[in-house]
C-alpha cells in the first residue's frame, strides 16, 4: 500500500495539472492550432503515469513467491515481444 500511495501522490497531482490546463472550458481553442508533438507528449505523459500504477500493482502480487531469475526471463520475453510488435507496426 505505501507504493500505491507514493505513486498516487506523484501521478494524481500531475494528472490534475495536465487535465485542468488542457480542459476545453479553461482553454477552448487549445487544440485548434496545436501541433501534433504537443498532443503526443500529453498522451505519453498520461500513459507513463498509468503504466507506473499498473506495474507497481502487478509486481507486488506477481513477484511475491517468484525467483528473480524467472522475473528477468519473463521481462526479457516481454521486451522481445514489444520490440517485434513495434517493428511490425512501423515496417512496410
C-alpha positions in Angstrom: 0.0 0.0 0.0 2.8 2.5 0.6 4.0 2.2 -3.0 0.4 2.8 -4.2 0.2 6.0 -2.1 3.6 7.2 -3.3 2.6 6.7 -6.9 -0.8 8.3 -6.4 1.0 11.2 -4.7 3.0 11.8 -7.9 0.6 10.8 -10.6 -2.6 12.4 -9.1 -1.3 16.0 -9.0 0.3 15.6 -12.4 -2.9 14.4 -14.0 -4.9 17.1 -12.3 -2.5 19.8 -13.5 -2.4 18.4 -17.1 -6.1 17.9 -17.4 -7.0 21.3 -15.9 -4.5 23.0 -18.2 -6.0 21.2 -21.3 -9.7 21.3 -20.2 -11.9 22.7 -23.0 -13.7 25.1 -20.7 -10.3 26.6 -19.5 -8.7 26.8 -22.9 -11.5 26.2 -25.6 -9.2 26.8 -28.6 -6.1 24.9 -27.3 -6.3 22.1 -30.0 -7.4 24.3 -32.9 -3.8 25.1 -33.9 -1.9 22.7 -31.7 1.0 20.9 -33.3 0.9 17.0 -33.1 4.1 16.7 -31.0 2.4 18.6 -28.1 -0.7 16.3 -28.2 1.6 13.3 -28.4 3.6 14.4 -25.4 0.5 14.9 -23.4 -0.6 11.3 -24.2 2.8 9.9 -23.4 2.8 11.5 -20.0 -0.6 10.1 -19.2 0.5 6.7 -20.5 3.6 6.7 -18.3 1.5 7.6 -15.2 -1.0 4.8 -15.8 1.8 2.3 -16.6 3.6 3.1 -13.4 0.4 2.3 -11.4 -0.2 -1.0 -13.2 3.4 -2.1 -12.9 3.6 -1.4 -9.2 0.5 -3.4 -8.5 1.4 -6.3 -10.9 4.9 -6.6 -9.5 3.7 -6.7 -5.9 1.3 -9.5 -6.5 3.2 -11.5 -9.1 6.7 -11.3 -7.6 5.8 -12.4 -4.1 6.9 -16.0 -4.5 8.8 -15.9 -7.8 12.6 -16.1 -8.1 14.4 -13.1 -9.6 15.7 -15.2 -12.5 12.2 -16.1 -13.6 11.1 -12.5 -13.4 14.1 -11.4 -15.5 13.4 -14.1 -18.1 9.8 -13.0 -18.3 10.7 -9.4 -18.7 13.2 -10.4 -21.4 10.4 -12.2 -23.3 8.1 -9.2 -22.9 10.8 -6.9 -24.2 11.4 -9.0 -27.3 7.6 -9.2 -27.9 7.4 -5.4 -27.5 10.3 -4.9 -30.0 8.7 -7.2 -32.5 5.3 -5.5 -32.3 7.0 -2.1 -32.6 9.0 -3.2 -35.6 5.9 -4.8 -37.3 3.8 -1.7 -36.6 6.3 0.7 -38.3 7.6 -1.6 -41.1 6.0 -1.7 -44.6 
